[in-house]
Amino acid sequence: MSLIFIKNGKVEFRKENGSLIRTIGNGKTISASINSDYSLVLLILIDGKVELRKDSGSLIRNIGNGHSKSALFHGSDILLDLENGKKELRKESGSLIKTF
């Protein structure tokens, strides 16, 4: 199991004892969420974009339209909280399932 921390806009994966495993991101991350099996990470960037990345740090795809305040995993789907107060439920592929 890994712990995640945000430091200087980058996401740090750390072991439970605190030792650094790896750092991912581009220095613009304000929040991060990890899925239940620790294989995927959502990075929420300063400009509202959401990136889906592997735990190795490689970019899979951008999720949404770039107006997100937060994002988290909801099972195998992704829930985005948008700046306009709406919420979007999306698949890992990025396709829209439903807007609330």
C-alpha positions in Angstrom: 0.0 0.0 0.0 1.3 3.5 -0.9 0.5 6.9 0.6 0.3 9.9 -1.6 1.4 13.5 -0.8 1.4 16.7 -2.8 4.7 18.6 -2.6 5.6 21.5 -4.8 2.8 20.6 -7.2 4.0 17.0 -7.7 2.6 13.8 -6.3 4.8 11.7 -4.1 4.2 8.0 -3.6 5.6 6.9 -0.3 5.8 3.6 1.7 4.1 3.4 5.0 7.5 4.0 6.7 7.8 7.3 4.8 10.4 6.4 2.2 9.9 7.8 -1.3 8.8 5.4 -4.0 8.4 7.8 -6.9 7.3 11.3 -7.8 4.8 12.0 -10.7 3.2 15.1 -12.2 4.3 18.3 -13.8 4.4 20.7 -10.8 0.9 22.0 -11.3 -1.0 19.4 -9.2 -3.3 20.7 -6.4 -5.0 17.5 -5.5 -4.8 13.7 -6.2 -6.9 10.6 -5.8 -5.9 7.0 -6.1 -8.2 4.1 -7.0 -8.9 1.1 -4.7 -6.2 -1.2 -6.1 -3.6 1.6 -6.2 -3.0 1.2 -10.0 -4.4 4.5 -11.2 -4.1 8.1 -10.0 -6.2 11.2 -10.8 -4.3 14.5 -10.8 -6.3 17.7 -10.5 -4.2 20.6 -11.9 -4.2 24.3 -11.1 -6.0 25.1 -14.4 -8.9 22.7 -13.6 -7.7 19.9 -15.9 -7.8 16.3 -14.6 -5.2 13.7 -15.7 -5.6 10.0 -15.4 -2.2 8.4 -14.8 -0.8 4.9 -14.1 0.9 4.5 -10.8 4.2 4.6 -12.7 3.4 8.2 -13.7 2.7 7.6 -17.4 -0.3 9.7 -18.7 -3.2 7.7 -19.9 -5.6 10.5 -20.8 -7.1 13.8 -19.8 -10.6 13.5 -18.2 -13.4 16.1 -18.7 -13.3 19.6 -20.2 -10.9 21.4 -17.9 -13.2 23.0 -15.4 -12.9 20.7 -12.4 -12.5 21.6 -8.7 -12.0 18.0 -7.6 -12.1 14.4 -8.9 -12.3 11.0 -7.2 -12.8 7.4 -8.1 -16.3 6.0 -7.7 -15.8 2.3 -8.2 -14.3 2.0 -11.6 -15.8 5.3 -12.7 -14.6 8.9 -12.1 -16.7 11.6 -10.4 -15.8 15.2 -11.3 -16.9 18.2 -9.2 -17.1 21.1 -11.7 -16.6 24.9 -11.1 -20.2 25.6 -12.1 -21.5 23.4 -9.3 -22.4 20.4 -11.4 -21.0 16.9 -11.1 -20.1 14.6 -13.9 -19.8 10.8 -13.7 -17.3 9.5 -16.4 -15.9 6.2 -17.4 -12.1 5.6 -17.2 -12.1 6.1 -20.9 -13.3 9.7 -20.3 -16.8 9.3 -21.8 -19.6 11.0 -20.0 -22.1 8.7 -18.2 -24.3 11.3 -16.4 -24.4 15.0 -15.3 -25.9 15.9 -11.9 
